Amino acid sequence: MIKRKKGAVSGDWALARSILYRRSIAMGRRLVLICLVGRLTLMTLSVSCLSVGVDASDLFTIRSISVDSEADDANTARKLALADGQERALKMLLKKLTLDADHDRLPVVEGSQLGDFVQGFEIANEQRSERRYLADVTVRFEPYAVRALLWTAGIPFAESVSAPIVVLPVFQSDGVTKLWDDPNPWRDAWRRFELQEGLVDLVVPIGELVDLAAINSGQALNGNRPALRDFAAGHGADEALVTVAKLEFDANGVPIVDVTMQRYGSVVGPLRVERFTGGSEEGIGALLSASVSKMAARIEYDWKLENLLAFDEKEDMIIIIPIKSLQHWLRLRSGLGKLAVIRETKLLSLSRNEALMRVFYLGSVDRLVSVLAQRGLDLLVSDGRWTLVEQGSLDSEDSDQRRAGIDNLIEAGATEQVVEELPALESEKVMSPPTTSVSPAPLNDLLVE
């Protein structure tokens, strides 16, 4: 038995206490780290639940850019190829978000400046030799930086993706009309175009048995609205686009395609009619593909024009937001801040059941309603009051007491904050100019070997 004098500690006992102390500190730090990671994960999941349509990270991604560079060695060729691919991808993204009329004045970003805009990239089909490098590059861009770039240049842009539109390509040639029957080169041309990226989500069915049973060429040509509505709904779309291509040849054997196009949704869109003439050496497939590109470009242009974010059109409104919990409120608030159409939000009051917020937005109310609907939110108006709810979760039980408090606040023209603003979230960076990126603080102080 080891005897110790009172107040004295042997070397072994001191070492044991030191080890136990360090282990307890390490365990405590690990628990803190686990809690932090858990909270960040829950916040990420909560925010992701709001996005219903195309996510911003997907909208600001350009895929499969082919690069090919040569240099004195493979590593230098790789650096040149990746820089070229990122520069070309950014140009493609800027053109994707803006009107053709503004493409000549788009800002140019080159060299080291690209790092402020690139969020990440992926490489596929990589091939290299001693002096050459080839690959397909997918580039993800930082949404806030791209928005700020266009905003600073004074160029209006659109970043709202349309709801899916299902395309019914009807082909007519030599007195024969085809929709699902093969061969249908008009449908093939639309299928090839479907792979391109844009703001209008065009869905081209492949012609399965369920498609044949749902609608035929006669119903499509006659604009049978019940059949078109049911067919669109079966493909997860709200609208159907009937596009008819009639192929003929002139006296010299030159192919001519007369194209008609009409959209059927809640309302019937205008009828578009275009004629496309092929070249003497141009094949039918090339002519039809060019026709599809031009007709789809017209649809894309119309959509962009309706959804442009023009920074000289600023409006505001007071919105009632029913909430279920603090997490629910944070999720909604974060999601609103990530929309470029919303420039600023001010919290007027916050209770356990609802929030009252003044929202400053760009453009018209219809545009705001449309953008929110794409994110799974309904902006509803009743008796002059605007209410924002998640789709399918509207609660009709509004107490008179809660409404009375809101009425008094609105009638008083409340513009000042009634409660202290919650801590700023990431969403509030929406239109800030790109700044030097700051790396997150190291976690070394939280980790113990």
Secondary structure, DSSP 8 states (H G I E B T S, - for coil): -----TT---HHHHHHHHHHHHHHHHHHHHHHHHHHHHHHHHHHHHHHTT--SS-HHHHTEEEEEEEEEE-SSHHHHHHHHHHHHHHHHHHHHHHHHS-GGGGGG-----GGGGGGTEEEEEEEEEEE-SSEEEEEEEEEE-HHHHHHHHHHHT--B-------EEEEEEEEETTEEESSSS--HHHHHHHHHHTS--SS-EE-----HHHHHH--HHHHHTT-HHHHHHHHHHTT-SEEEEEEEEEEE-TT--EEEEEEEEEESSSB---EEEEEE--TT--HHHHHHHHHHHHHHHHHHHHHHHH-B-TT-EEEEEEEEE-SSHHHHHHHHHHHHT-TTEEEEEEEEE-SSEEEEEEEEES-HHHHHHHHHHTTEEEEEETTEEEEEETT-------HHHHHHHHHHHHTT--S-SS------GGGGTT-----------SGGG---
